[in-house]
Amino acid sequence: MTAGRSFTDTDLNAYIDGELSGTERAAVEAWLNADADAALRLKALRALDQRLKGTFEFVLDEPASRTMQASVLARGTARRWPGWSWAAVTLTAAVLTGAAGYAGRGWLDARVPRPALVETAVVAHRLFTQEVRHPVEVPAADEAHLVKWLTKRLGTPVKVPVLQEQGFKLLGGRLLPEPGGPSAQVMYESAQGGRLTLYARRVAGGAQDSAFAFAQQTDLATVTWIDRPLAFALVAKLPRDDLQRAATAVYEQLQK
Amino acid sequence: MLTKDTIASEIPRLRRYARALVGHEAEADDLVQDTLERALGRLHLWQTAANPRQWLLTILHKLHLERRRDDALRPQPDVVDASEPDPVNHPENAVTKCEVSAALQRLPLEQRQIVLLVSLEGLSYAEAAGILDVPIGTVMSRLARGRDKLRQLLDHPAGAAVTPAALRRVK
């Protein structure tokens, strides 16, 4: 920049963005000292940047960021994500079959975690929580019947826990087909419309009782555990701590 | 080597950028999801020359343009109010945030992109030019025009906001 050149707002922008060399900076500063109007425009530009940054700062701390991070880290590079779209529903059949195949290879008596349990419960959660009109087969109004029915079909006493304290009220439940025998899904809903499902199925004879295992499947958090003769998966779009509290409540009520 | 960890660490900023660009939370997050999906599927295509942030933002912009094109082809888009209050947990700031967000949506996209890349993300002109695939001179002129227009929109919201900016829902 030469002494004789005239300056424009492009120079002001380049100045606040740190795009100028030392001599260019000095030239702009000299101009700013001489031109009060330009100095005001510079101030306005800086204020605008501050306002933009301030406006969107809160997004950085939103829990959704952590959820997405967890799912990126949890994910294998080759596999596509389930969920987020209708594609998930068309995938459902394939995933259910895949999960069943996995179960068929005997995860139940293996010492391993339970990917198939998480997967099946999450797929069932996604499939049925989207339903507005038919989320459940047997509504909460028929709770006594629901309990009797699920108990009969699972072949073991089934209880339906109360999650009122966690802010969820019972919507009802349904039976799901599984190669190892029927399994059950009970659904709850919060006042804000958030849905939580508890999935249960029988485990094979060799399975041991287990502690809570936490897993994140994109936006959904899951807690799974085995309390013979049933394996459970609790699924919801909730922060880990909240879901764990809900799981503890379920576990305690089922002990009684 | 670009890893999943690097990509994960960029997520908060990507979400912030997408929110400012698109103005609508669900749409913005959807765009970020698609960006991550594409990036993870193409990790092998990442070139060491590009820094991860630049690479992800380049993908995000491409996808955003694709969506807008698809949207434009759709005959009768649903129109929703763009000024929906943003964060429930920051009620005291909700009004300011809405103003800024609505003003941004009224900037032409080419100006909005540059203003956000430079002002919000703090990228250099060269980086912004690389992401948007335009010459640096174009970055400079769009930036000056965009900031100027944005300032005017915020200074005189009444005169400017005769018709509230409307967003088209992607889904």
Interface residues (C-beta under 8 A of the other chain):
Chain A: T8 D9 T10 L12 N13 A14 D17 G18 E19 A44 L45 L48 D49 R51 L52 K53 T55 F56 E57 F58 V59 L60 D61 E62 A64 S65 M68 Q69 V72 L73 R75 T77 R80 W81 W84
Chain B: K4 D5 I7 A8 S9 I11 P12 R13 R15 R16 R19 A20 D29 D30 V32 Q33 L36 E37 L40 G41 L43 P87 N89 H90 N93 T96 K97 V100 S101 V115 L116 V118 S119 L120 S124 Y125 M140 S141 L143 A144 R147 D148 L150 R151 L154
